[in-house]
Amino acid sequence: MRAVVQRVTSASVRTLLPDAEPVETGRIGPGLVALVGVTHDDGPAEAEKLASKLLHLRIFSDEAGAMNLSCADTGGALLVVSQFTLYGDTRKGRRPSFVAAAGPEAAEPLIEHLAETLRSLGATVATGRFRTHMQVSLINDGPITLELEV
């Protein structure tokens, strides 16, 4: 699994359904936005490892201004959004290849497992809606953006 993580002061995700008004499916205050991609050999173990890494990633400032605190320490929330394009290969040509991305039948249960694992660890979690066009809005704090891979 692969994630692009941004520390945010707030974030939300809206789902765009055909012939309907956009619907907000998730909103958080201070915390992390995790755009998460799944590849073919990922399973529940990778989802659990990524959940722990996200919850305990020390990128929030302590009283001295050093990045020593995590969402677990600060009570920060997480917005988890599926992002198959993280496995896009752009080395050849001008159109990305998504061969390395797991199909939705395999990826959706793992994204759900990731969110449920985070919740079981005590995190507040909001999510997007799988297999829909989404709009993510966020205020990147820092800015701090990291790539994680498990």
C-alpha positions as semicolon CSV with decimal commas, in nm:
position;residue;x (nm);y (nm);z (nm)
1;M;0,000;0,000;0,000
2;R;0,110;0,350;-0,073
3;A;-0,013;0,677;0,076
4;V;0,042;1,046;0,024
5;V;-0,017;1,209;0,361
6;Q;-0,077;1,576;0,428
7;R;-0,096;1,744;0,766
8;V;-0,404;1,965;0,760
9;T;-0,591;2,215;0,970
10;S;-0,913;2,095;0,804
11;A;-1,028;1,883;0,511
12;S;-1,339;1,747;0,346
13;V;-1,440;1,521;0,062
14;R;-1,747;1,550;-0,159
15;T;-1,883;1,277;-0,385
16;L;-2,017;1,370;-0,725
17;L;-2,297;1,139;-0,836
18;P;-2,459;1,159;-1,179
19;D;-2,768;1,382;-1,189
20;A;-2,735;1,478;-0,822
21;E;-2,593;1,754;-0,609
22;P;-2,248;1,684;-0,458
23;V;-2,268;1,507;-0,121
24;E;-2,012;1,563;0,154
25;T;-1,905;1,218;0,274
26;G;-1,632;1,321;0,516
27;R;-1,496;1,619;0,707
28;I;-1,219;1,656;0,964
29;G;-1,055;1,931;1,163
30;P;-0,684;1,918;1,245
31;G;-0,523;1,591;1,145
32;L;-0,411;1,404;0,835
33;V;-0,544;1,348;0,486
34;A;-0,429;1,011;0,354
35;L;-0,467;0,945;-0,018
36;V;-0,423;0,566;-0,030
37;G;-0,340;0,336;-0,321
38;V;-0,352;-0,043;-0,323
39;T;-0,145;-0,276;-0,540
40;H;-0,201;-0,642;-0,629
41;D;-0,007;-0,812;-0,351
42;D;-0,147;-0,599;-0,066
43;G;-0,359;-0,764;0,200
44;P;-0,496;-0,702;0,550
45;A;-0,147;-0,706;0,702
46;E;-0,041;-0,410;0,487
47;A;-0,361;-0,221;0,574
48;E;-0,296;-0,276;0,946
49;K;0,069;-0,172;0,916
50;L;-0,029;0,145;0,727
51;A;-0,299;0,223;0,986
52;S;-0,044;0,206;1,267
53;K;0,204;0,415;1,071
54;L;-0,057;0,682;0,995
55;L;-0,183;0,703;1,352
56;H;0,167;0,721;1,502
57;L;0,342;0,935;1,239
58;R;0,513;1,211;1,438
59;I;0,458;1,523;1,226
60;F;0,272;1,750;1,469
61;S;0,459;2,011;1,670
62;D;0,519;1,978;2,042
63;E;0,544;2,274;2,279
64;A;0,904;2,335;2,163
65;G;0,799;2,346;1,798
66;A;0,962;2,012;1,707
67;M;0,769;1,751;1,509
68;N;0,736;1,497;1,791
69;L;0,362;1,435;1,816
70;S;0,126;1,207;1,623
71;C;-0,250;1,190;1,568
72;A;-0,255;0,942;1,856
73;D;-0,093;1,208;2,078
74;T;-0,296;1,508;1,961
75;G;-0,633;1,347;1,895
76;G;-0,607;1,451;1,530
77;A;-0,854;1,298;1,286
78;L;-0,780;1,120;0,959
79;L;-0,952;1,158;0,623
80;V;-0,887;0,842;0,418
81;V;-0,949;0,865;0,043
82;S;-0,888;0,585;-0,205
83;Q;-0,646;0,693;-0,477
84;F;-0,563;0,427;-0,738
85;T;-0,363;0,681;-0,937
86;L;-0,081;0,655;-0,681
87;Y;0,019;0,342;-0,871
88;G;0,020;0,519;-1,206
89;D;0,336;0,457;-1,408
90;T;0,443;0,758;-1,613
91;R;0,788;0,641;-1,721
92;K;0,681;0,579;-2,081
93;G;0,472;0,800;-2,302
94;R;0,227;1,062;-2,188
95;R;-0,059;0,851;-2,063
96;P;-0,016;0,683;-1,723
97;S;-0,046;0,306;-1,699
98;F;-0,241;0,179;-1,399
99;V;-0,144;-0,188;-1,435
100;A;0,015;-0,187;-1,087
101;A;-0,303;-0,062;-0,919
102;A;-0,530;-0,325;-0,768
103;G;-0,878;-0,343;-0,915
104;P;-1,172;-0,206;-0,716
105;E;-1,286;-0,554;-0,607
106;A;-0,954;-0,606;-0,424
107;A;-0,885;-0,246;-0,321
108;E;-1,220;-0,149;-0,169
109;P;-1,215;-0,407;0,115
110;L;-0,856;-0,311;0,200
111;I;-0,937;0,062;0,216
112;E;-1,234;-0,024;0,440
113;H;-1,010;-0,247;0,655
114;L;-0,760;0,039;0,687
115;A;-1,033;0,277;0,807
116;E;-1,178;0,019;1,049
117;T;-0,833;-0,059;1,187
118;L;-0,772;0,310;1,251
119;R;-1,109;0,333;1,429
120;S;-1,030;0,026;1,640
121;L;-0,707;0,199;1,746
122;G;-0,912;0,493;1,871
123;A;-0,882;0,731;1,576
124;T;-1,155;0,953;1,439
125;V;-1,182;0,863;1,070
126;A;-1,375;1,012;0,780
127;T;-1,370;0,863;0,431
128;G;-1,457;0,926;0,072
129;R;-1,688;0,698;-0,124
130;F;-1,529;0,424;-0,331
131;R;-1,590;0,409;-0,708
132;T;-1,713;0,767;-0,732
133;H;-1,570;1,092;-0,858
134;M;-1,461;1,289;-0,550
135;Q;-1,347;1,641;-0,472
136;V;-1,107;1,675;-0,181
137;S;-1,062;2,014;-0,018
138;L;-0,794;2,074;0,239
139;I;-0,579;2,331;0,408
140;N;-0,228;2,186;0,417
141;D;-0,060;2,284;0,743
142;G;0,310;2,357;0,711
143;P;0,290;2,258;0,431
144;I;0,379;1,903;0,524
145;T;0,332;1,628;0,267
146;L;0,491;1,282;0,290
147;E;0,484;0,955;0,096
148;L;0,443;0,634;0,292
149;E;0,482;0,280;0,162
150;V;0,428;-0,047;0,345
